[in-house]
Amino acid sequence: MTISKATIRRRSETGKVHAPSLVLGMAAGLLLLLGGYLVGKSGADSGISNGASGIISKRSGDAGGLLASLSPSADNKVSDIAEIASKSVVNIDISQKYKTQVPEFFFYAPPGSRRPQGEVERESRGTGSGIIIREDGFIVTNNHVVGAADKIKVTVDGDKTFEGKVMGRDPFTDLAVIKIDAKNLPVAILGTSKNLRAGDWAIAIGSPMGLDHTVTLGIISALGRSLTELSDVDLIQTDAAINPGNSGGPLLDIEGKVVGVNTAIKDDAQNIGFAIPVDLVKEVSEQLIKGEKIVRPYVGIMMQELTPELARSIGVEDDCKGIVIAGVKPKSPAYEAGLAPGDIIQRIDGKEVLSSKQVQKFVREHKPGEKLPFLIMRKDRLVPFEIEIGEFPDEIQR
């Protein structure tokens, strides 16, 4: 499936201005800025489970107990699941002030009077969704939902409004955690995304076009979608209808457990949406709540798949296997180790490399400071290199 930059739109927009996509790469290559998960505002005028993760200390309200009592059978109605799960879904309204030049032609001024000069202050608004992950007011949503908001209003249970404060943001994964001053909130039950299969039922809840607690039903369409226009996180694809305003809302399984956080759609198609896997959401949210810095491994290369045509153009056999280095970031670990454009990665840590996603996976399995052996074909000979994994630069993540 080919997805161009122009067709990816974030789901928190409520109008005609599209949020920018994070494009990492070049015309023919993928920028391997190799973090644990590679990603990422809502448009102007547009608009964990408890246990291993340690984030949810307890569940309150009826949501936890009722969902826990539901078994995955045909007798479970989507309406029952949605009614219970909706209690932990919030509506997020953001506003942001900005200045713009006065459009002189907009104003009629009688002869002799002065026209407005300089800048005027405007206010943009946007809408998104969020998921309550702790009973004391912690909510996870998309980073692009909160954006650079001056004010955040969170509506709980349809009529209770609170001022929201951003506690942590991770543009790389497009996740953010906000906090409201509230207690005993109904907490969502976070499941796992490890066992999902294409064809599993999927339920989306959110505030599309500002219509809060809208429920849609579909299936998991595919797994492991990597959209370089959006991120290098392996996303969940679903055909459950999501629209502007669904961003930050939950994607549920048939047991009513959160398996993903809705984040984007392909807007020149019908019912092709994407969600961030909940296992990643748990990990990132916990670190954001603790105020920890999220450290990701970094190599700093741009990659290109080795096709027969490309192989011939660089003077290697058509059946040569590997990934071509299309570019190397200055002062990066790859640059310091001596890798260069035109090199072909054939093995990493002794494992054969056949795709750029494999390269990313092998690097993500290591921490900054660890050394990773690369076997490179340079011209007509194999050359071993050892790269010391670096830390993903903050300026690239943003």
Stockholm file with secondary structure:
# STOCKHOLM 1.0

chainA/1-398         MTISKATIRRRSETGKVHAPSLVLGMAAGLLLLLGGYLVGKSGADSGISNGASGIISKRSGDAGGLLASLSPSADNKVSDIAEIASKSVVNIDISQKYKTQVPEFFFYAPPGSRRPQGEVERESRGTGSGIIIREDGFIVTNNHVVGAADKIKVTVDGDKTFEGKVMGRDPFTDLAVIKIDAKNLPVAILGTSKNLRAGDWAIAIGSPMGLDHTVTLGIISALGRSLTELSDVDLIQTDAAINPGNSGGPLLDIEGKVVGVNTAIKDDAQNIGFAIPVDLVKEVSEQLIKGEKIVRPYVGIMMQELTPELARSIGVEDDCKGIVIAGVKPKSPAYEAGLAPGDIIQRIDGKEVLSSKQVQKFVREHKPGEKLPFLIMRKDRLVPFEIEIGEFPDEIQR
#=GR chainA/1-398 SS CCCCGGGEEETTCCSSCCCCCCCCEETTEEEECCCSSCBCCCCTTBCCCSSTTCCCCCCBTTHHHHHHHCCSSTTCCHHHHHHHHGGGEEEEEEEEEEEEECCGGGCCCCTTCCCCCSEEEEEEEEEEEEEEEETTTEEEEEHHHHTTCSEEEEEETTTEEEECEEEEEETTTTEEEEECSCCSCBCCCBCCSTTCCTTCEEEEEECGGGCTTEEEEEEEEEEEECCTTTBSSCEEEECSCCCTTCTTCEEECTTSCEEEEEEEEETTSSSCEEEEEHHHHHHHHHHHHHTCCCCCEECCEEEEECCHHHHHHTTSCTTCCSEEEEEECTTSHHHHHTCCTTCEEEEETTEECCSHHHHHHHHHTSCTTCEEEEEEEETTEEEEEEEECEECCHHHHC
#=GC SS_cons         CCCCGGGEEETTCCSSCCCCCCCCEETTEEEECCCSSCBCCCCTTBCCCSSTTCCCCCCBTTHHHHHHHCCSSTTCCHHHHHHHHGGGEEEEEEEEEEEEECCGGGCCCCTTCCCCCSEEEEEEEEEEEEEEEETTTEEEEEHHHHTTCSEEEEEETTTEEEECEEEEEETTTTEEEEECSCCSCBCCCBCCSTTCCTTCEEEEEECGGGCTTEEEEEEEEEEEECCTTTBSSCEEEECSCCCTTCTTCEEECTTSCEEEEEEEEETTSSSCEEEEEHHHHHHHHHHHHHTCCCCCEECCEEEEECCHHHHHHTTSCTTCCSEEEEEECTTSHHHHHTCCTTCEEEEETTEECCSHHHHHHHHHTSCTTCEEEEEEEETTEEEEEEEECEECCHHHHC
//
